[in-house]
Amino acid sequence: MSFSSKTATSSPIEGQKPGTSGLRKAVKVYQTPHYTENFVQSILKGGLHDKLCGSSLVVGGDGRYFGKEATELIIRMCAANGVSKVIVGLNGLMSTPAVSCVIRKYQTDGGIILTASHNPGGPDADFGIKFNTSNGGPAPENVTNSIFEFSKSIGEYRICPDLPVCIENIGSSVVQVDGSDFTVEVIDPVSDYAEYMKTIFDFGAIKELMSSGFTVLVDAMNGVMGPYAKRVLGEELGAPDSSLVNCIPKEDFGGKHPDPNLTYAADLVNEMAKGQHDFGAAFDGDGDRNMILGKKAFFVTPSDSLAVLADNLDCIPYFKTTGIKGLARSMPTSGAVDRVAKSKNLNCFEVPTGWKFFGNLMDAGCLSLCGEESFGTGSDHIREKDGLWAVLAWLSVLANTKVTVEESIKQHWNRYGRNFYTRYDYENCESAPANKMMEDLNAFVADKSNIGKSFTSGDKTYKLATADNFCYTDPVDCSLSKNQGIRLIFADDSRIIFRLSGTGSSGATIRMYIEGYENDAAYL
Ligand code: G16
């Protein structure tokens, strides 16, 4: 069959600047005329440039409302823009880590992920589109800037309107578009990822743990992770069906906020609190975030999770082959992992918030394990954070060390001290006063007479040692990222950090992160 594409006239739409991770907006915004088309065309041209013609791309998403329409539109636009092959998940589904895995495995030129991650879904909620480059990771800032620049001067987009698109059956189809072959390959979104996990972890050891009376409870939050949890934890590792809950992906996540934290995964927390399960975990909508709980809902902060995994990487076969090249965390993540790095004589990088900043370090062979306070953990096996990987990593540690989750955390605190940590989110703020607050904080940190001042809280006094707005120079390509968050660092390494979220779909969200370090056993 052969088809012809056409050029449609359009004009720039304000505000198509990708945030921390893609362009997240209300579904209703994405549904306005030309909004999605403009952004997809900007990704294709601004993200791929002269590689566009003849390229291959992966397309997948978390199953949220509007995902299917957007997937079909993207395929029609890829066909019209000279892309030669699109690999797409069955029914448009593919977790974010799996997209990264598939891009790398099949060496495509990148991928387009349809997700607003942990933001709610449905006709009145959020949608998002994100571009990943050929290394499998989120596009770095120079690429997202180029996409944004393109969107500001767009005058037309290309589409093949009559191309029939069927993503409901696995298989490959080739058609002629404007005289060239165009292939759409619909794949099982789980298989490649599941096979890869088997090469990273010792499934035999985890299986043994799971059959020894150790019980898990995993909540997929009605997001894309259901089929992955069922295949890997259920079919491969023997977790009973009843221990894997909310595993059918729903367009509106069943009305839930698919964010794996103590607030939004409260059902899991309450069930774990009954003390009937040894290990609990939840994922976000697209499967890159994770929350880990021990028996009786013992909460593992993401910063501690990273530190404990860093201390136990020898429990994971993958690292025996690759070696441990270095560790990293985002700036607001607690310094717990830094202490592990120091004791193991490893480099520990501090990058701005956003997984995209880890990619260069991994590609340059400087980084094996990294994480963020925002419930993200992962390694250089792919270029996205990976919720199920984190669960398998924890199960590997527990299988090897034969201690409980709570014991492993407490042993860690006893050895390294404890970074007490909390984050406050002020959501749905008006943008202007939030920006003014950041300006005032900028003025405060610029005034060097504040250094050395003491502040007292309870029986503790904190002396301000450093105050700045975090600026990062990528050690690999020397690119500079300024204004990445206000840092107040005290003499004992305690910190207060302020930054504006880059993942909201409207208004402003102010984040305040507070961290205090203790190594006095009486306080742990
Ligand atoms: C995204 C990024 C993360 C980042 C988080 C922070 O997470 O992928 O690397 O830590 O945003 O968000 P904010 O700017 O709101 O603090 P996700 O899971 O939403 O893709």
Residues whose N, C-alpha, C, O or C-beta is under 5 A from the ligand:
A	BS01	G16	T20 S21 S117 H118 R289 T353 G354 W355 E372 S374 L500 S501 G502 T503
